Amino acid sequence: MRQVKRILERIMGLELLIGGLLIITMVGIMVLEVIMRYIFNNSIIWVQEFVIMIFIWIVMLGGSAASMTKTHVTITTFSHRLPETGKHILQVFVSLIILAVMVYLLQTLPASIAIQNKTSTSSMPLNIGKGHFYSTPLLIAVILMSVTELYYLFYEVKMLLGSEYPEDYMLKAYRFTKKSVEGGKA
């Protein structure tokens, strides 16, 4: 499992790097569009579609990275009142529900992509099928989230069965300075 952890952390680092570069690209293109529109009175036709595509990728990569660091929003009003065994049971149950949703999405997304690919982008220089435009980022995020959830489920079941709480099982994102970021804290 240590090898899986290292691979997932490297993937997360790549997701964060790509997401950061996409944010810089999106802002740069939007600034260029504002300059072109209001100074040169000549709008770039493909900017809106391209920025939407970048935004979709940012959201999907960010969702996967949040899944890896367990930083998605959670409501803990009920779970904090449970005994330790109850918390482990609840976490396994939640992980199984998440995996069930991921399996459903993995089964249905390829057909959805095929249907969406019957039309293509209208203003971009490249003729990209709308399935790749909208649903491929979701498919990639679902695959990564599924692998992540299986990784965490392995440890959650071990803890439910009485194993020691491993200190280093949580995935950590590393900044460029190699400082560890865990659970949204630096």
Contacts in CASP RR format, 6 or more apart in sequence:
PFRMAT RR
TARGET T0000
AUTHOR 0000-0000-0000
METHOD contacts of the structure
MODEL  1
MRQVKRILERIMGLELLIGGLLIITMVGIMVLEVIMRYIFNNSIIWVQEF
VIMIFIWIVMLGGSAASMTKTHVTITTFSHRLPETGKHILQVFVSLIILA
VMVYLLQTLPASIAIQNKTSTSSMPLNIGKGHFYSTPLLIAVILMSVTEL
YYLFYEVKMLLGSEYPEDYMLKAYRFTKKSVEGGKA
1 151 0 8 1.000
1 154 0 8 1.000
1 155 0 8 1.000
1 169 0 8 1.000
4 151 0 8 1.000
5 151 0 8 1.000
5 168 0 8 1.000
5 169 0 8 1.000
5 171 0 8 1.000
8 68 0 8 1.000
8 147 0 8 1.000
8 148 0 8 1.000
8 151 0 8 1.000
8 171 0 8 1.000
9 68 0 8 1.000
9 171 0 8 1.000
9 172 0 8 1.000
9 173 0 8 1.000
9 174 0 8 1.000
11 68 0 8 1.000
11 144 0 8 1.000
12 64 0 8 1.000
12 65 0 8 1.000
12 68 0 8 1.000
12 69 0 8 1.000
12 171 0 8 1.000
12 173 0 8 1.000
13 65 0 8 1.000
13 173 0 8 1.000
13 174 0 8 1.000
15 61 0 8 1.000
15 62 0 8 1.000
15 64 0 8 1.000
15 65 0 8 1.000
15 144 0 8 1.000
16 61 0 8 1.000
16 62 0 8 1.000
16 65 0 8 1.000
16 173 0 8 1.000
18 57 0 8 1.000
18 61 0 8 1.000
19 57 0 8 1.000
19 58 0 8 1.000
19 61 0 8 1.000
19 62 0 8 1.000
20 58 0 8 1.000
22 54 0 8 1.000
22 57 0 8 1.000
22 58 0 8 1.000
22 61 0 8 1.000
23 58 0 8 1.000
25 54 0 8 1.000
26 51 0 8 1.000
26 54 0 8 1.000
26 55 0 8 1.000
26 58 0 8 1.000
29 47 0 8 1.000
29 50 0 8 1.000
29 51 0 8 1.000
29 54 0 8 1.000
30 47 0 8 1.000
30 51 0 8 1.000
32 44 0 8 1.000
32 47 0 8 1.000
33 43 0 8 1.000
33 44 0 8 1.000
33 47 0 8 1.000
36 42 0 8 1.000
36 43 0 8 1.000
36 44 0 8 1.000
37 43 0 8 1.000
45 123 0 8 1.000
46 123 0 8 1.000
46 124 0 8 1.000
46 125 0 8 1.000
48 123 0 8 1.000
49 121 0 8 1.000
49 122 0 8 1.000
49 123 0 8 1.000
49 124 0 8 1.000
49 133 0 8 1.000
50 124 0 8 1.000
53 128 0 8 1.000
53 133 0 8 1.000
56 133 0 8 1.000
56 134 0 8 1.000
56 137 0 8 1.000
56 138 0 8 1.000
57 137 0 8 1.000
59 137 0 8 1.000
60 137 0 8 1.000
60 138 0 8 1.000
60 140 0 8 1.000
60 141 0 8 1.000
61 137 0 8 1.000
61 141 0 8 1.000
62 141 0 8 1.000
63 72 0 8 1.000
63 141 0 8 1.000
63 145 0 8 1.000
64 140 0 8 1.000
64 141 0 8 1.000
64 144 0 8 1.000
64 145 0 8 1.000
64 148 0 8 1.000
65 173 0 8 1.000
66 72 0 8 1.000
67 144 0 8 1.000
67 145 0 8 1.000
67 148 0 8 1.000
67 149 0 8 1.000
68 144 0 8 1.000
68 148 0 8 1.000
68 171 0 8 1.000
68 173 0 8 1.000
69 170 0 8 1.000
69 171 0 8 1.000
69 172 0 8 1.000
69 173 0 8 1.000
69 181 0 8 1.000
69 182 0 8 1.000
69 183 0 8 1.000
69 184 0 8 1.000
70 152 0 8 1.000
70 170 0 8 1.000
70 171 0 8 1.000
70 183 0 8 1.000
71 183 0 8 1.000
71 184 0 8 1.000
79 87 0 8 1.000
79 90 0 8 1.000
82 90 0 8 1.000
85 160 0 8 1.000
88 156 0 8 1.000
88 159 0 8 1.000
88 160 0 8 1.000
89 160 0 8 1.000
91 156 0 8 1.000
92 153 0 8 1.000
92 156 0 8 1.000
92 157 0 8 1.000
92 160 0 8 1.000
95 149 0 8 1.000
95 152 0 8 1.000
95 153 0 8 1.000
95 156 0 8 1.000
96 153 0 8 1.000
98 145 0 8 1.000
98 149 0 8 1.000
99 146 0 8 1.000
99 149 0 8 1.000
99 150 0 8 1.000
99 153 0 8 1.000
102 142 0 8 1.000
102 145 0 8 1.000
102 146 0 8 1.000
102 149 0 8 1.000
103 146 0 8 1.000
105 138 0 8 1.000
105 139 0 8 1.000
105 142 0 8 1.000
106 139 0 8 1.000
106 142 0 8 1.000
106 143 0 8 1.000
106 146 0 8 1.000
109 135 0 8 1.000
109 138 0 8 1.000
109 139 0 8 1.000
109 142 0 8 1.000
110 139 0 8 1.000
112 131 0 8 1.000
112 135 0 8 1.000
113 131 0 8 1.000
113 132 0 8 1.000
113 135 0 8 1.000
113 136 0 8 1.000
113 139 0 8 1.000
114 131 0 8 1.000
115 131 0 8 1.000
116 129 0 8 1.000
116 130 0 8 1.000
116 131 0 8 1.000
116 133 0 8 1.000
116 134 0 8 1.000
116 135 0 8 1.000
117 129 0 8 1.000
117 130 0 8 1.000
117 131 0 8 1.000
117 132 0 8 1.000
119 129 0 8 1.000
119 130 0 8 1.000
120 127 0 8 1.000
120 128 0 8 1.000
120 129 0 8 1.000
120 130 0 8 1.000
121 127 0 8 1.000
121 128 0 8 1.000
121 129 0 8 1.000
121 130 0 8 1.000
121 133 0 8 1.000
148 171 0 8 1.000
151 171 0 8 1.000
152 169 0 8 1.000
155 166 0 8 1.000
155 169 0 8 1.000
159 165 0 8 1.000
170 182 0 8 1.000
170 183 0 8 1.000
172 180 0 8 1.000
172 181 0 8 1.000
172 182 0 8 1.000
173 180 0 8 1.000
173 181 0 8 1.000
173 182 0 8 1.000
174 180 0 8 1.000
174 181 0 8 1.000
175 181 0 8 1.000
175 186 0 8 1.000
179 186 0 8 1.000
180 186 0 8 1.000
END
